Amino acid sequence: MKRKYIAAEDICRNIIFDKKLNNFARKYLVKGNECLVEYVMNFEAEHDSLSAMVGEFLMLHEGVAFSVYGEKHSFNHAD
C-alpha cells in the first residue's frame, strides 16, 4: 500500500541546500550591488557554471533548496 503523505524527514534526506545562486543573483542582478562585481565579463561563465551545477544537483537529488536573501527597496514612480 502506498503512503498518502511524505514525511518531512524523508524529503530532507534527498534535497540539497545551496547558497551560490543567491550570491550570484545579489552580485549581478540586484541594483546597488555593482561594487560586488569584480569583472563584468565573468557573468556568462558564472551563469553557465551555476546552471550546470543546479542541473547536476537535480540529477543526483530529489530537489534543490536555495537560500534567498531579500532586499528592501522603496519604489518611486519618478525612478
C-alpha positions as CSV (number, residue, x, y, z in Angstrom):
1,M,0.0,0.0,0.0
2,K,1.4,3.4,-1.0
3,R,1.6,6.1,1.6
4,K,-0.6,9.1,1.1
5,Y,1.9,11.5,2.5
6,I,5.6,12.1,2.6
7,A,7.2,12.7,6.0
8,A,9.3,15.9,6.2
9,E,12.4,13.8,7.2
10,D,12.1,11.8,4.0
11,I,12.1,14.9,1.9
12,C,15.1,16.5,3.7
13,R,17.2,13.4,3.1
14,N,17.0,13.8,-0.6
15,I,17.2,17.6,-1.0
16,I,20.5,19.6,-1.2
17,F,20.8,23.1,0.0
18,D,22.7,25.8,-2.0
19,K,23.8,29.4,-1.4
20,K,25.6,30.1,-4.6
21,L,22.5,31.1,-6.6
22,N,21.7,33.7,-4.0
23,N,25.2,35.1,-4.1
24,F,25.2,35.2,-7.9
25,A,21.8,37.0,-8.0
26,R,22.8,39.5,-5.4
27,K,26.1,40.2,-7.1
28,Y,24.8,40.6,-10.7
29,L,21.0,41.2,-10.6
30,V,20.4,43.5,-7.5
31,K,20.6,47.2,-8.3
32,G,23.0,48.9,-6.0
33,N,25.4,45.9,-5.6
34,E,27.6,46.8,-8.5
35,C,30.5,47.1,-6.2
36,L,30.4,43.3,-5.7
37,V,31.2,42.7,-9.4
38,E,34.9,42.5,-9.9
39,Y,34.9,41.8,-13.6
40,V,31.6,42.0,-15.5
41,M,32.9,39.7,-18.2
42,N,32.7,36.8,-15.7
43,F,28.9,37.0,-15.7
44,E,28.4,34.5,-18.5
45,A,30.9,32.0,-17.2
46,E,29.5,32.1,-13.7
47,H,25.9,31.8,-15.1
48,D,26.8,28.8,-17.1
49,S,28.7,27.2,-14.2
50,L,25.8,27.8,-11.9
51,S,23.3,26.4,-14.4
52,A,25.4,23.2,-14.8
53,M,25.7,22.9,-11.0
54,V,21.9,23.1,-10.5
55,G,21.3,20.6,-13.3
56,E,23.7,18.2,-11.7
57,F,22.1,18.6,-8.3
58,L,18.7,17.9,-9.8
59,M,20.1,14.7,-11.4
60,L,21.5,13.5,-8.1
61,H,18.8,14.7,-5.7
62,E,15.1,14.9,-5.4
63,G,15.3,18.7,-5.3
64,V,17.4,21.8,-4.5
65,A,16.7,24.3,-1.8
66,F,18.1,27.8,-2.3
67,S,19.0,30.4,0.2
68,V,17.2,33.6,-0.7
69,Y,18.2,36.9,0.9
70,G,15.6,39.6,0.5
71,E,16.4,43.2,-0.5
72,K,14.4,46.1,0.8
73,H,13.7,48.7,-1.9
74,S,11.4,51.6,-1.9
75,F,9.9,52.3,-5.4
76,N,9.1,55.7,-6.6
77,H,7.2,56.5,-9.8
78,A,9.9,59.0,-10.7
79,D,12.5,56.3,-10.9
